[in-house]
């Protein structure tokens, strides 16, 4: 096992045990839905793992990337808050910091800023949403970004008709509309199958890594993996998840890695 993956796994397990011990005697009641008019699960853990929930969250993520039969490795640190703008609108910005270690040495840089803005609508046993997405060329080094302004549209569907389960899909397409003329245009579709099942000990779900179809280069990649997590209740519920994954693609550089997520849930913030 890669030493970084072993260290990450050890830190994740230690963090889970420490938080579980610290919160074991917490007498606070389960988090109530932040918006009475928005039908989200009454269970705090289900709220925290529901991508359609109008709920303030502060997410910190780290994942490794190792190309098969290659010395190229990549570490990504991602800050991704979830910010409710109204009782049916949620904003999801995401800013990565990327560390690459390859034949030319180690390099670290901020990546492009991604923003997803979804408007959610309730239907029986489900939620669906639609809205704009954008990617801004904020990368501090050219090779870590597209140097393009990208715009697109997103759609999401979440089915909640099976108790203790969340099923659905989230996808979006981005097109470059402006930017550095010497760089290649962008036209890509990214999607994420969504499955989470809750148990007494925590939850299990499909990987958070996204699949990509690159229309411009006629390439694709599809990750497979399982996410294991637990939501620790308290004044600020804490969602911790770990997941190994393996990404298939059609260019021969299949990638394996490990992802750790720590998300602070703030039900009292941005409460509309």
Secondary structure, DSSP 8 states (H G I E B T S, - for coil): --HHHHHHHHHHHHHHHHHHHHHTT--------S-TTS---SSHHHHHT-TT----EEEEEEEEEEETTS--EEEEEEEEEEEEEETTEEEEEEEEEEEEEETTEEEEEEEEEEEEEEEEEEETTEEEEEEEEEEE---SSGGGS--EEEEEEEEEEEE--STTEEEEEEEEEEEEEEE-TTS---EEEEEEEEEEEE-SS-EEEE-S--EEEETTTTEEEEEEEEEEEEEE-STT-EEEEEEEEEEEETTS--EEEEEEEEEEE-TTTT--
